[in-house]
Amino acid sequence: MENNNNLLTIDEARSILRVGRNVMYDLVKSGMPHIKVGKQIRIPQEALTAWIKNQTIAS
């Protein structure tokens, strides 16, 4: 089972990505890995790191 320290809030994840709140929620709605804890959304830190790597465009 994952440690809760590895679960990011929306605000923590958006701070890492440097995006606004609305953009963060749009990313979650469009398929960014996340889990729901009641009504709250949490993003596993490892999943966010993997998602970022998958979004990287080689030049």
PDB file of N, CA, C and O in Angstrom, chain B, residues numbered from 101:
ATOM      1  N   MET B 101       0.842  -1.185   0.000  1.00  0.00           N
ATOM      2  CA  MET B 101       0.000   0.000   0.000  1.00  0.00           C
ATOM      3  C   MET B 101       0.886   1.246   0.000  1.00  0.00           C
ATOM      4  O   MET B 101       1.929   1.281   0.652  1.00  0.00           O
ATOM      5  N   GLU B 102       0.458   2.253  -0.732  1.00  0.00           N
ATOM      6  CA  GLU B 102       1.262   3.465  -0.862  1.00  0.00           C
ATOM      7  C   GLU B 102       1.246   4.285   0.419  1.00  0.00           C
ATOM      8  O   GLU B 102       0.261   4.297   1.158  1.00  0.00           O
ATOM      9  N   ASN B 103       2.334   4.956   0.660  1.00  0.00           N
ATOM     10  CA  ASN B 103       2.433   5.882   1.767  1.00  0.00           C
ATOM     11  C   ASN B 103       1.727   7.176   1.373  1.00  0.00           C
ATOM     12  O   ASN B 103       1.876   7.640   0.242  1.00  0.00           O
ATOM     13  N   ASN B 104       0.962   7.765   2.291  1.00  0.00           N
ATOM     14  CA  ASN B 104       0.228   8.999   1.986  1.00  0.00           C
ATOM     15  C   ASN B 104       1.143  10.152   1.613  1.00  0.00           C
ATOM     16  O   ASN B 104       0.699  11.107   0.977  1.00  0.00           O
ATOM     17  N   ASN B 105       2.424  10.083   2.000  1.00  0.00           N
ATOM     18  CA  ASN B 105       3.359  11.144   1.630  1.00  0.00           C
ATOM     19  C   ASN B 105       3.618  11.160   0.128  1.00  0.00           C
ATOM     20  O   ASN B 105       4.108  12.154  -0.408  1.00  0.00           O
ATOM     21  N   ASN B 106       3.292  10.069  -0.547  1.00  0.00           N
ATOM     22  CA  ASN B 106       3.500   9.989  -1.988  1.00  0.00           C
ATOM     23  C   ASN B 106       2.273  10.431  -2.772  1.00  0.00           C
ATOM     24  O   ASN B 106       2.275  10.391  -4.002  1.00  0.00           O
ATOM     25  N   LEU B 107       1.231  10.850  -2.073  1.00  0.00           N
ATOM     26  CA  LEU B 107       0.016  11.327  -2.726  1.00  0.00           C
ATOM     27  C   LEU B 107      -0.015  12.846  -2.668  1.00  0.00           C
ATOM     28  O   LEU B 107       0.033  13.436  -1.589  1.00  0.00           O
ATOM     29  N   LEU B 108      -0.095  13.471  -3.831  1.00  0.00           N
ATOM     30  CA  LEU B 108      -0.087  14.931  -3.919  1.00  0.00           C
ATOM     31  C   LEU B 108      -1.505  15.467  -4.016  1.00  0.00           C
ATOM     32  O   LEU B 108      -2.374  14.850  -4.632  1.00  0.00           O
ATOM     33  N   THR B 109      -1.727  16.612  -3.407  1.00  0.00           N
ATOM     34  CA  THR B 109      -2.992  17.312  -3.599  1.00  0.00           C
ATOM     35  C   THR B 109      -2.957  18.001  -4.960  1.00  0.00           C
ATOM     36  O   THR B 109      -1.910  18.082  -5.602  1.00  0.00           O
ATOM     37  N   ILE B 110      -4.104  18.489  -5.384  1.00  0.00           N
ATOM     38  CA  ILE B 110      -4.171  19.256  -6.635  1.00  0.00           C
ATOM     39  C   ILE B 110      -3.217  20.446  -6.567  1.00  0.00           C
ATOM     40  O   ILE B 110      -2.493  20.716  -7.525  1.00  0.00           O
ATOM     41  N   ASP B 111      -3.211  21.154  -5.446  1.00  0.00           N
ATOM     42  CA  ASP B 111      -2.346  22.335  -5.316  1.00  0.00           C
ATOM     43  C   ASP B 111      -0.865  21.970  -5.365  1.00  0.00           C
ATOM     44  O   ASP B 111      -0.068  22.700  -5.954  1.00  0.00           O
ATOM     45  N   GLU B 112      -0.490  20.845  -4.751  1.00  0.00           N
ATOM     46  CA  GLU B 112       0.913  20.419  -4.795  1.00  0.00           C
ATOM     47  C   GLU B 112       1.317  20.034  -6.219  1.00  0.00           C
ATOM     48  O   GLU B 112       2.398  20.396  -6.683  1.00  0.00           O
ATOM     49  N   ALA B 113       0.448  19.302  -6.904  1.00  0.00           N
ATOM     50  CA  ALA B 113       0.749  18.878  -8.280  1.00  0.00           C
ATOM     51  C   ALA B 113       0.818  20.078  -9.214  1.00  0.00           C
ATOM     52  O   ALA B 113       1.698  20.146 -10.072  1.00  0.00           O
ATOM     53  N   ARG B 114      -0.101  21.024  -9.056  1.00  0.00           N
ATOM     54  CA  ARG B 114      -0.087  22.180  -9.954  1.00  0.00           C
ATOM     55  C   ARG B 114       1.122  23.070  -9.683  1.00  0.00           C
ATOM     56  O   ARG B 114       1.612  23.746 -10.587  1.00  0.00           O
ATOM     57  N   SER B 115       1.597  23.071  -8.452  1.00  0.00           N
ATOM     58  CA  SER B 115       2.812  23.811  -8.126  1.00  0.00           C
ATOM     59  C   SER B 115       4.020  23.189  -8.833  1.00  0.00           C
ATOM     60  O   SER B 115       4.885  23.906  -9.336  1.00  0.00           O
ATOM     61  N   ILE B 116       4.074  21.877  -8.870  1.00  0.00           N
ATOM     62  CA  ILE B 116       5.161  21.181  -9.569  1.00  0.00           C
ATOM     63  C   ILE B 116       5.105  21.486 -11.060  1.00  0.00           C
ATOM     64  O   ILE B 116       6.133  21.742 -11.685  1.00  0.00           O
ATOM     65  N   LEU B 117       3.896  21.459 -11.630  1.00  0.00           N
ATOM     66  CA  LEU B 117       3.731  21.688 -13.065  1.00  0.00           C
ATOM     67  C   LEU B 117       3.707  23.167 -13.439  1.00  0.00           C
ATOM     68  O   LEU B 117       3.830  23.519 -14.612  1.00  0.00           O
ATOM     69  N   ARG B 118       3.549  24.028 -12.436  1.00  0.00           N
ATOM     70  CA  ARG B 118       3.455  25.479 -12.643  1.00  0.00           C
ATOM     71  C   ARG B 118       2.297  25.841 -13.569  1.00  0.00           C
ATOM     72  O   ARG B 118       2.453  26.583 -14.539  1.00  0.00           O
ATOM     73  N   VAL B 119       1.127  25.289 -13.233  1.00  0.00           N
ATOM     74  CA  VAL B 119      -0.094  25.595 -13.977  1.00  0.00           C
ATOM     75  C   VAL B 119      -1.153  26.073 -12.996  1.00  0.00           C
ATOM     76  O   VAL B 119      -1.023  25.890 -11.785  1.00  0.00           O
ATOM     77  N   GLY B 120      -2.187  26.679 -13.522  1.00  0.00           N
ATOM     78  CA  GLY B 120      -3.279  27.159 -12.698  1.00  0.00           C
ATOM     79  C   GLY B 120      -4.208  26.038 -12.264  1.00  0.00           C
ATOM     80  O   GLY B 120      -4.125  24.910 -12.749  1.00  0.00           O
ATOM     81  N   ARG B 121      -5.089  26.376 -11.345  1.00  0.00           N
ATOM     82  CA  ARG B 121      -6.032  25.401 -10.802  1.00  0.00           C
ATOM     83  C   ARG B 121      -6.935  24.828 -11.892  1.00  0.00           C
ATOM     84  O   ARG B 121      -7.131  23.614 -11.946  1.00  0.00           O
ATOM     85  N   ASN B 122      -7.488  25.674 -12.757  1.00  0.00           N
ATOM     86  CA  ASN B 122      -8.387  25.187 -13.812  1.00  0.00           C
ATOM     87  C   ASN B 122      -7.663  24.260 -14.779  1.00  0.00           C
ATOM     88  O   ASN B 122      -8.215  23.241 -15.196  1.00  0.00           O
ATOM     89  N   VAL B 123      -6.439  24.606 -15.134  1.00  0.00           N
ATOM     90  CA  VAL B 123      -5.651  23.755 -16.032  1.00  0.00           C
ATOM     91  C   VAL B 123      -5.405  22.402 -15.371  1.00  0.00           C
ATOM     92  O   VAL B 123      -5.483  21.364 -16.029  1.00  0.00           O
ATOM     93  N   MET B 124      -5.109  22.411 -14.073  1.00  0.00           N
ATOM     94  CA  MET B 124      -4.845  21.154 -13.365  1.00  0.00           C
ATOM     95  C   MET B 124      -6.074  20.256 -13.383  1.00  0.00           C
ATOM     96  O   MET B 124      -5.968  19.058 -13.645  1.00  0.00           O
ATOM     97  N   TYR B 125      -7.237  20.833 -13.106  1.00  0.00           N
ATOM     98  CA  TYR B 125      -8.462  20.027 -13.138  1.00  0.00           C
ATOM     99  C   TYR B 125      -8.749  19.527 -14.558  1.00  0.00           C
ATOM    100  O   TYR B 125      -9.233  18.408 -14.728  1.00  0.00           O
ATOM    101  N   ASP B 126      -8.459  20.331 -15.565  1.00  0.00           N
ATOM    102  CA  ASP B 126      -8.631  19.888 -16.958  1.00  0.00           C
ATOM    103  C   ASP B 126      -7.706  18.710 -17.273  1.00  0.00           C
ATOM    104  O   ASP B 126      -8.112  17.773 -17.961  1.00  0.00           O
ATOM    105  N   LEU B 127      -6.478  18.752 -16.779  1.00  0.00           N
ATOM    106  CA  LEU B 127      -5.545  17.647 -16.997  1.00  0.00           C
ATOM    107  C   LEU B 127      -6.056  16.360 -16.354  1.00  0.00           C
ATOM    108  O   LEU B 127      -5.965  15.283 -16.943  1.00  0.00           O
ATOM    109  N   VAL B 128      -6.591  16.482 -15.148  1.00  0.00           N
ATOM    110  CA  VAL B 128      -7.149  15.313 -14.461  1.00  0.00           C
ATOM    111  C   VAL B 128      -8.328  14.752 -15.252  1.00  0.00           C
ATOM    112  O   VAL B 128      -8.441  13.541 -15.438  1.00  0.00           O
ATOM    113  N   LYS B 129      -9.204  15.644 -15.715  1.00  0.00           N
ATOM    114  CA  LYS B 129     -10.375  15.198 -16.487  1.00  0.00           C
ATOM    115  C   LYS B 129      -9.974  14.551 -17.804  1.00  0.00           C
ATOM    116  O   LYS B 129     -10.684  13.684 -18.313  1.00  0.00           O
ATOM    117  N   SER B 130      -8.833  14.970 -18.360  1.00  0.00           N
ATOM    118  CA  SER B 130      -8.413  14.439 -19.660  1.00  0.00           C
ATOM    119  C   SER B 130      -7.539  13.190 -19.541  1.00  0.00           C
ATOM    120  O   SER B 130      -7.022  12.706 -20.548  1.00  0.00           O
ATOM    121  N   GLY B 131      -7.368  12.666 -18.338  1.00  0.00           N
ATOM    122  CA  GLY B 131      -6.696  11.380 -18.213  1.00  0.00           C
ATOM    123  C   GLY B 131      -5.448  11.320 -17.359  1.00  0.00           C
ATOM    124  O   GLY B 131      -4.827  10.260 -17.272  1.00  0.00           O
ATOM    125  N   MET B 132      -5.054  12.414 -16.725  1.00  0.00           N
ATOM    126  CA  MET B 132      -3.900  12.333 -15.834  1.00  0.00           C
ATOM    127  C   MET B 132      -4.228  11.342 -14.710  1.00  0.00           C
ATOM    128  O   MET B 132      -5.315  11.400 -14.137  1.00  0.00           O
ATOM    129  N   PRO B 133      -3.298  10.437 -14.391  1.00  0.00           N
ATOM    130  CA  PRO B 133      -3.564   9.453 -13.340  1.00  0.00           C
ATOM    131  C   PRO B 133      -3.872  10.124 -12.000  1.00  0.00           C
ATOM    132  O   PRO B 133      -3.172  11.046 -11.581  1.00  0.00           O
ATOM    133  N   HIS B 134      -4.922   9.652 -11.339  1.00  0.00           N
ATOM    134  CA  HIS B 134      -5.301  10.197 -10.043  1.00  0.00           C
ATOM    135  C   HIS B 134      -6.177   9.193  -9.310  1.00  0.00           C
ATOM    136  O   HIS B 134      -6.668   8.228  -9.896  1.00  0.00           O
ATOM    137  N   ILE B 135      -6.362   9.438  -8.028  1.00  0.00           N
ATOM    138  CA  ILE B 135      -7.308   8.652  -7.247  1.00  0.00           C
ATOM    139  C   ILE B 135      -8.217   9.627  -6.514  1.00  0.00           C
ATOM    140  O   ILE B 135      -7.853  10.780  -6.284  1.00  0.00           O
ATOM    141  N   LYS B 136      -9.391   9.156  -6.154  1.00  0.00           N
ATOM    142  CA  LYS B 136     -10.305   9.986  -5.377  1.00  0.00           C
ATOM    143  C   LYS B 136     -10.376   9.426  -3.966  1.00  0.00           C
ATOM    144  O   LYS B 136     -10.542   8.223  -3.764  1.00  0.00           O
ATOM    145  N   VAL B 137     -10.248  10.311  -3.007  1.00  0.00           N
ATOM    146  CA  VAL B 137     -10.399   9.976  -1.601  1.00  0.00           C
ATOM    147  C   VAL B 137     -11.608  10.773  -1.137  1.00  0.00           C
ATOM    148  O   VAL B 137     -11.499  11.950  -0.791  1.00  0.00           O
ATOM    149  N   GLY B 138     -12.758  10.115  -1.135  1.00  0.00           N
ATOM    150  CA  GLY B 138     -13.998  10.850  -0.906  1.00  0.00           C
ATOM    151  C   GLY B 138     -14.214  11.778  -2.087  1.00  0.00           C
ATOM    152  O   GLY B 138     -14.279  11.328  -3.231  1.00  0.00           O
ATOM    153  N   LYS B 139     -14.326  13.067  -1.815  1.00  0.00           N
ATOM    154  CA  LYS B 139     -14.492  14.051  -2.888  1.00  0.00           C
ATOM    155  C   LYS B 139     -13.163  14.679  -3.307  1.00  0.00           C
ATOM    156  O   LYS B 139     -13.103  15.460  -4.256  1.00  0.00           O
ATOM    157  N   GLN B 140     -12.110  14.328  -2.591  1.00  0.00           N
ATOM    158  CA  GLN B 140     -10.808  14.927  -2.868  1.00  0.00           C
ATOM    159  C   GLN B 140     -10.033  14.114  -3.896  1.00  0.00           C
ATOM    160  O   GLN B 140     -10.142  12.889  -3.949  1.00  0.00           O
ATOM    161  N   ILE B 141      -9.260  14.806  -4.700  1.00  0.00           N
ATOM    162  CA  ILE B 141      -8.423  14.171  -5.718  1.00  0.00           C
ATOM    163  C   ILE B 141      -6.985  14.158  -5.209  1.00  0.00           C
ATOM    164  O   ILE B 141      -6.476  15.159  -4.705  1.00  0.00           O
ATOM    165  N   ARG B 142      -6.346  13.005  -5.352  1.00  0.00           N
ATOM    166  CA  ARG B 142      -4.931  12.866  -5.016  1.00  0.00           C
ATOM    167  C   ARG B 142      -4.206  12.293  -6.224  1.00  0.00           C
ATOM    168  O   ARG B 142      -4.741  11.454  -6.948  1.00  0.00           O
ATOM    169  N   ILE B 143      -2.997  12.752  -6.428  1.00  0.00           N
ATOM    170  CA  ILE B 143      -2.199  12.307  -7.561  1.00  0.00           C
ATOM    171  C   ILE B 143      -0.946  11.626  -7.012  1.00  0.00           C
ATOM    172  O   ILE B 143      -0.135  12.262  -6.339  1.00  0.00           O
ATOM    173  N   PRO B 144      -0.787  10.327  -7.301  1.00  0.00           N
ATOM    174  CA  PRO B 144       0.429   9.642  -6.848  1.00  0.00           C
ATOM    175  C   PRO B 144       1.665  10.301  -7.466  1.00  0.00           C
ATOM    176  O   PRO B 144       1.711  10.540  -8.673  1.00  0.00           O
ATOM    177  N   GLN B 145       2.649  10.588  -6.641  1.00  0.00           N
ATOM    178  CA  GLN B 145       3.837  11.299  -7.112  1.00  0.00           C
ATOM    179  C   GLN B 145       4.541  10.533  -8.231  1.00  0.00           C
ATOM    180  O   GLN B 145       4.996  11.141  -9.200  1.00  0.00           O
ATOM    181  N   GLU B 146       4.635   9.216  -8.111  1.00  0.00           N
ATOM    182  CA  GLU B 146       5.283   8.416  -9.156  1.00  0.00           C
ATOM    183  C   GLU B 146       4.504   8.495 -10.465  1.00  0.00           C
ATOM    184  O   GLU B 146       5.097   8.542 -11.542  1.00  0.00           O
ATOM    185  N   ALA B 147       3.172   8.509 -10.370  1.00  0.00           N
ATOM    186  CA  ALA B 147       2.340   8.605 -11.577  1.00  0.00           C
ATOM    187  C   ALA B 147       2.522   9.967 -12.243  1.00  0.00           C
ATOM    188  O   ALA B 147       2.549  10.057 -13.470  1.00  0.00           O
ATOM    189  N   LEU B 148       2.649  11.028 -11.441  1.00  0.00           N
ATOM    190  CA  LEU B 148       2.870  12.360 -12.002  1.00  0.00           C
ATOM    191  C   LEU B 148       4.219  12.413 -12.718  1.00  0.00           C
ATOM    192  O   LEU B 148       4.324  12.969 -13.812  1.00  0.00           O
ATOM    193  N   THR B 149       5.242  11.837 -12.102  1.00  0.00           N
ATOM    194  CA  THR B 149       6.566  11.808 -12.721  1.00  0.00           C
ATOM    195  C   THR B 149       6.525  11.050 -14.046  1.00  0.00           C
ATOM    196  O   THR B 149       7.095  11.504 -15.038  1.00  0.00           O
ATOM    197  N   ALA B 150       5.860   9.905 -14.066  1.00  0.00           N
ATOM    198  CA  ALA B 150       5.734   9.119 -15.303  1.00  0.00           C
ATOM    199  C   ALA B 150       4.934   9.885 -16.350  1.00  0.00           C
ATOM    200  O   ALA B 150       5.274   9.859 -17.532  1.00  0.00           O
ATOM    201  N   TRP B 151       3.871  10.566 -15.923  1.00  0.00           N
ATOM    202  CA  TRP B 151       3.039  11.348 -16.843  1.00  0.00           C
ATOM    203  C   TRP B 151       3.873  12.459 -17.482  1.00  0.00           C
ATOM    204  O   TRP B 151       3.774  12.701 -18.685  1.00  0.00           O
ATOM    205  N   ILE B 152       4.689  13.128 -16.677  1.00  0.00           N
ATOM    206  CA  ILE B 152       5.545  14.201 -17.196  1.00  0.00           C
ATOM    207  C   ILE B 152       6.506  13.642 -18.245  1.00  0.00           C
ATOM    208  O   ILE B 152       6.693  14.249 -19.300  1.00  0.00           O
ATOM    209  N   LYS B 153       7.114  12.493 -17.961  1.00  0.00           N
ATOM    210  CA  LYS B 153       8.048  11.883 -18.917  1.00  0.00           C
ATOM    211  C   LYS B 153       7.342  11.531 -20.221  1.00  0.00           C
ATOM    212  O   LYS B 153       7.922  11.674 -21.297  1.00  0.00           O
ATOM    213  N   ASN B 154       6.094  11.073 -20.136  1.00  0.00           N
ATOM    214  CA  ASN B 154       5.334  10.722 -21.338  1.00  0.00           C
ATOM    215  C   ASN B 154       4.935  11.949 -22.146  1.00  0.00           C
ATOM    216  O   ASN B 154       4.688  11.840 -23.347  1.00  0.00           O
ATOM    217  N   GLN B 155       4.868  13.113 -21.508  1.00  0.00           N
ATOM    218  CA  GLN B 155       4.479  14.339 -22.192  1.00  0.00           C
ATOM    219  C   GLN B 155       5.664  15.041 -22.836  1.00  0.00           C
ATOM    220  O   GLN B 155       5.484  15.943 -23.654  1.00  0.00           O
ATOM    221  N   THR B 156       6.866  14.633 -22.475  1.00  0.00           N
ATOM    222  CA  THR B 156       8.073  15.281 -22.975  1.00  0.00           C
ATOM    223  C   THR B 156       8.238  15.014 -24.466  1.00  0.00           C
ATOM    224  O   THR B 156       8.155  13.874 -24.921  1.00  0.00           O
ATOM    225  N   ILE B 157       8.472  16.083 -25.214  1.00  0.00           N
ATOM    226  CA  ILE B 157       8.641  15.992 -26.663  1.00  0.00           C
ATOM    227  C   ILE B 157      10.123  16.121 -26.981  1.00  0.00           C
ATOM    228  O   ILE B 157      10.772  17.092 -26.592  1.00  0.00           O
ATOM    229  N   ALA B 158      10.645  15.144 -27.683  1.00  0.00           N
ATOM    230  CA  ALA B 158      12.057  15.190 -28.075  1.00  0.00           C
ATOM    231  C   ALA B 158      12.242  16.204 -29.196  1.00  0.00           C
ATOM    232  O   ALA B 158      11.420  16.296 -30.108  1.00  0.00           O
ATOM    233  N   SER B 159      13.320  16.954 -29.117  1.00  0.00           N
ATOM    234  CA  SER B 159      13.573  17.952 -30.169  1.00  0.00           C
ATOM    235  C   SER B 159      14.562  17.460 -31.184  1.00  0.00           C
ATOM    236  O   SER B 159      14.883  18.176 -32.132  1.00  0.00           O
TER     237      SER B 159
END
